[in-house]
């Protein structure tokens, strides 16, 4: 009698085993607050003296400091942009701004058409900015690249955000997920694309948690006010009392506290999700373990330090934020990364690089 469960034929295919990593460890950041303060204060002073022209050099100095102090497997990142490339972009932006201001002052209809045209130009500007920043980033002599598409950028950055307004912003988590997927899935390290698999439910769940957290924060705030005998109506009913001074301060503190907590919850959840679901196949994988509570404390103390130091603590806050983000990020590198590095170094042509740099300008103003 023939068996109803015939024995399957033996397969001659060998099951591929994942390659053994050649490195797995935390990202290291070695920047110092005092060192960066020296760079930052000189950047501020020279930018003011030169009416903003030096800001292009300031951006390059800042980026090179942070890239140079960020290491993976003992190798730091390189920021390759030159101040002239950034200055070209800023001059172009200033010219466009003055043209827009002039036309809206004397010819409002032309200004309106200009604004509509700028809306269609925005996806191209975003793509150019991302392309420039990726191309100017290098690790172990291998450049990153960005290959965005105008049509996708127009849908993700213009059409979908406008559509979300008509859904009372219920579409917004999906829009942000689309934007994150678009940006990261178009990044390549050398010729190796970044594979990204982001899930919409994570964005919606995180948005729901943020809504609940913000609601709880406001309820607790109102409860604390009630314990001290304050109410929001007191502002109108006690025009000449100390409540007029104290209550707005307490409300501002509660608002800042809520913003810090919600920002920390969102950033931690989405950053971890993106890192955990992104990889350069057979080259590198990533893991992020950013915790919302320590990150919220960091954001709050950063804000307090900046306020009470009148802004002078900004370099210190920037360095400690970079250090925390590095400490929670793990990178695992596989043997194919070495082949990629060797291949890229053999293909590099100094003439080609210089020719490409001629047409690179930074269109972002940050």
C-alpha positions in Angstrom: 0.0 0.0 0.0 1.3 3.4 -1.0 2.1 5.7 1.9 0.0 8.8 2.2 3.0 10.6 3.6 5.8 9.9 1.2 9.3 10.5 2.4 10.5 13.8 0.9 13.6 13.5 -1.2 16.8 14.4 0.5 17.9 17.9 -0.4 21.4 18.4 -1.6 21.2 22.1 -0.8 23.4 23.2 2.0 21.8 25.5 4.5 23.6 28.8 4.6 24.8 29.7 8.0 25.1 33.4 9.0 28.7 34.6 8.7 30.6 35.1 11.9 30.9 38.8 12.7 34.4 40.3 12.6 33.2 43.0 15.1 30.3 43.6 17.4 30.4 46.5 19.8 29.1 49.9 20.9 29.6 53.1 18.9 32.2 55.2 20.7 32.0 58.9 21.0 35.1 60.7 22.5 34.1 64.4 22.2 34.6 66.7 25.2 32.3 69.5 26.2 35.2 71.9 26.9 36.8 71.1 23.5 33.6 71.7 21.6 32.9 74.9 23.6 36.1 76.4 22.2 35.1 75.6 18.6 31.5 76.7 19.2 32.3 80.1 20.7 34.8 80.9 18.0 32.2 79.9 15.4 29.6 82.2 16.9 31.9 85.2 17.2 33.3 84.9 13.7 29.9 84.3 12.2 28.6 87.5 13.8 31.6 89.6 12.8 31.4 88.4 9.1 27.6 88.8 9.0 27.0 85.1 8.7 29.5 84.3 6.0 31.7 82.3 8.4 28.8 80.1 9.3 29.7 77.8 6.3 33.2 77.3 7.9 31.5 76.9 11.3 29.3 74.1 10.0 32.3 72.2 8.6 34.3 72.6 11.8 31.3 71.4 13.9 30.6 68.4 11.7 34.2 67.4 11.4 34.6 67.5 15.2 31.6 65.2 15.8 32.3 62.9 12.9 36.0 62.6 13.9 35.1 61.7 17.5 32.5 59.0 16.5 34.1 55.6 16.0 33.0 52.2 15.0 35.5 49.4 15.4 38.2 52.0 16.1 37.6 53.9 12.8 36.1 57.4 12.8 33.8 59.0 10.3 35.0 61.7 7.9 33.0 64.8 6.9 34.3 65.7 3.4 32.3 68.9 2.6 34.2 72.1 2.1 33.1 75.5 3.4 32.8 76.8 -0.2 30.3 74.1 -1.2 28.1 75.1 1.8 28.6 78.8 1.2 27.4 78.4 -2.5 24.2 76.8 -1.2 23.6 79.6 1.4 24.2 82.3 -1.1 21.7 80.7 -3.5 19.1 80.4 -0.6 19.7 84.1 0.4 19.2 85.2 -3.3 15.9 83.2 -3.5 14.7 84.7 -0.2 15.3 88.3 -1.3 13.6 87.6 -4.7 10.6 86.2 -2.8 10.5 89.1 -0.3 10.8 91.7 -3.2 8.1 90.1 -5.3 5.6 89.6 -2.4 6.1 93.3 -1.4 5.3 94.8 -4.8 3.5 92.0 -6.7 1.5 89.8 -4.3 0.2 87.6 -7.1 3.7 86.8 -8.3 4.6 86.0 -4.7 1.7 83.6 -4.5 2.8 81.9 -7.7 6.4 81.8 -6.3 5.1 80.0 -3.2 3.3 77.4 -5.3 6.4 76.9 -7.4 8.5 76.5 -4.2 6.1 73.8 -3.1 6.9 71.8 -6.2 10.6 72.6 -5.8 10.7 71.4 -2.1 11.1 67.6 -2.9 14.1 68.4 -5.1 15.7 70.5 -2.4 15.1 67.8 0.2 16.7 65.2 -2.1 19.6 67.4 -2.9 20.2 68.0 0.8 20.1 64.3 1.7 22.3 63.5 -1.3 24.9 66.1 -0.3 25.0 65.0 3.3 25.3 61.3 2.5 27.9 61.9 -0.2 30.0 64.0 2.2 30.0 61.2 4.8 32.7 58.6 4.7 33.7 55.7 6.9 36.8 53.6 6.3 37.3 55.4 2.9 33.8 54.3 1.7 31.3 57.0 1.0 27.6 56.9 1.8 25.2 57.8 -1.0 21.5 58.7 -1.3 19.5 57.9 -4.4 16.1 59.6 -3.8 13.4 59.9 -6.4 11.5 63.2 -7.0 8.1 61.5 -7.4 8.4 59.6 -4.1 9.7 62.6 -2.3 6.8 64.7 -3.6 4.3 62.1 -2.3 6.0 61.6 1.0 6.9 65.2 1.9 4.1 67.2 0.2 1.0 65.2 -0.7 0.7 62.9 2.3 1.2 65.6 5.0 -1.4 67.7 3.3 -3.8 64.7 3.1 -3.2 64.1 6.8 -4.8 67.4 7.6 -8.1 66.1 6.2 -8.0 63.1 8.4 -7.5 65.2 11.6 -3.8 64.0 11.5 -4.8 60.4 12.1 -2.7 59.7 8.9 0.3 61.4 10.4 2.0 58.3 12.0 1.8 56.5 8.6 3.2 59.6 6.9 6.2 59.7 9.2 6.7 56.0 8.7 6.7 56.6 4.9 9.2 59.5 5.3 11.5 57.4 7.5 11.3 54.5 5.1 12.0 56.7 2.1 15.1 58.4 3.7 16.7 55.2 5.0 15.9 52.8 2.2 17.6 55.1 -0.3 20.9 55.2 1.6 23.8 53.1 0.4 27.2 52.4 1.9 29.4 52.1 -1.2 27.3 50.1 -3.6 25.5 48.2 -0.7 21.9 49.5 -0.2 20.4 49.8 3.3 17.6 47.3 3.7 14.8 48.7 5.8 11.6 47.1 7.0 9.6 49.5 9.1 6.1 48.7 10.4 3.2 51.2 10.5 1.8 49.6 13.6 4.9 50.6 15.6 4.4 54.2 14.6 0.7 54.2 15.6 1.4 52.4 18.9 4.1 54.9 19.7 1.8 57.8 18.8 -0.9 56.3 21.1 1.6 55.9 24.0 2.7 59.6 23.5 -0.9 60.7 23.6 -1.6 58.7 26.8 1.6 60.0 28.4 0.9 63.6 27.6 -2.7 63.2 28.9 -1.5 61.6 32.2 1.1 64.4 32.6 -1.5 67.1 32.2 -3.9 65.3 34.6 -1.1 65.0 37.2 -0.3 68.7 36.7 -3.9 69.7 37.3 -4.0 67.4 40.4 -0.9 69.1 41.8 -2.5 72.6 41.2 -5.6 71.4 42.9 -3.7 70.3 46.0 -2.3 73.9 46.3 -5.7 75.4 45.8 -5.0 76.7 42.3 -7.2 76.4 39.3 -7.0 77.6 35.7 -10.0 79.9 36.3 -8.0 81.7 39.0 -6.2 83.6 36.3 -9.4 85.4 35.4 -10.8 85.6 38.9 -7.7 86.8 40.8 -6.3 89.5 38.5 -4.2 91.2 41.3 -3.0 88.1 43.2 0.3 86.2 43.1 -1.5 83.5 41.1 -1.1 85.7 38.0 2.7 85.2 38.3 3.0 81.7 39.7 0.4 79.9 37.6 1.9 80.7 34.2 5.3 79.7 35.4 4.0 76.3 36.7 2.1 75.8 33.4 5.3 76.5 31.5 7.2 74.0 33.6 4.5 71.4 33.1 4.5 72.0 29.3 8.2 71.7 29.1 8.1 68.5 31.2 5.4 67.0 28.9 7.3 67.9 25.7 10.5 66.4 27.1 8.8 63.1 28.1 6.8 62.8 24.8 9.9 63.6 22.7 11.9 61.0 24.6 9.2 58.3 24.3 8.8 58.9 20.5 12.5 59.3 19.8 13.4 56.1 21.8 10.8 53.9 20.3 11.2 55.1 16.7 15.0 55.2 16.8 15.2 51.7 18.2 12.7 50.4 15.6 14.6 51.9 12.7 18.0 50.6 13.9 16.7 47.2 14.7 15.1 46.8 11.3 17.9 48.2 9.1 20.9 46.4 7.7 23.5 46.5 5.0 23.1 42.8 4.0 26.1 40.7 4.9 28.0 43.9 5.8 26.5 45.4 9.0 23.5 45.2 11.3 22.5 47.7 14.0 20.8 47.7 17.4 19.6 50.6 19.5 18.6 50.3 23.2 17.6 53.9 23.9 15.5 54.1 27.1 12.8 56.8 27.3 13.2 57.7 31.0 17.1 58.3 30.9 16.6 60.2 27.6 13.8 62.3 29.0 16.1 63.2 32.0 18.8 64.1 29.6 16.5 66.3 27.6 15.2 68.1 30.7 18.6 68.7 32.2 19.9 69.9 28.8 17.1 72.5 28.6 17.6 73.6 32.2 21.4 73.9 31.6 20.8 76.0 28.4 18.3 78.3 30.1 20.3 78.9 33.3 23.6 79.4 31.5 22.0 81.8 28.9 22.9 79.4 26.1 26.5 78.9 27.1 25.9 75.2 28.0 24.8 74.4 24.5 28.1 72.7 23.5 28.0 70.6 26.7 24.5 69.4 26.0 25.3 68.5 22.4 28.3 66.5 23.4 26.5 64.6 26.2 23.5 63.8 23.9 25.9 62.4 21.3 27.6 60.3 24.0 24.4 58.8 25.2 23.2 58.0 21.6 26.5 56.3 20.9 26.5 54.3 24.2 23.1 52.8 23.3 24.0 51.9 19.7 25.6 48.5 18.8 27.0 47.8 15.3 27.9 44.3 14.1 30.2 44.0 11.1 30.5 41.0 8.9 33.4 39.8 6.7 31.9 41.1 3.4 32.5 44.6 4.8 36.2 44.1 4.2 35.6 43.1 0.5 33.4 46.2 0.1 36.2 48.4 1.5 38.8 46.9 -0.8 36.6 47.2 -3.9 35.7 50.8 -3.2 39.3 51.8 -2.7 40.3 50.2 -6.0 37.5 52.0 -7.9 38.2 55.4 -6.4 39.4 57.9 -8.9 40.7 61.2 -7.6 39.7 63.0 -10.8 36.2 61.6 -10.6 35.9 62.7 -7.0 37.0 66.2 -7.7 34.8 66.5 -10.8 31.8 65.4 -8.7 32.6 67.8 -5.9 32.4 70.7 -8.4 28.6 70.2 -8.7 28.0 69.4 -5.0 26.4 72.2 -3.0 24.6 72.1 0.3 21.1 73.5 0.0 20.2 73.1 3.7 20.5 76.0 6.1 21.4 74.0 9.2 
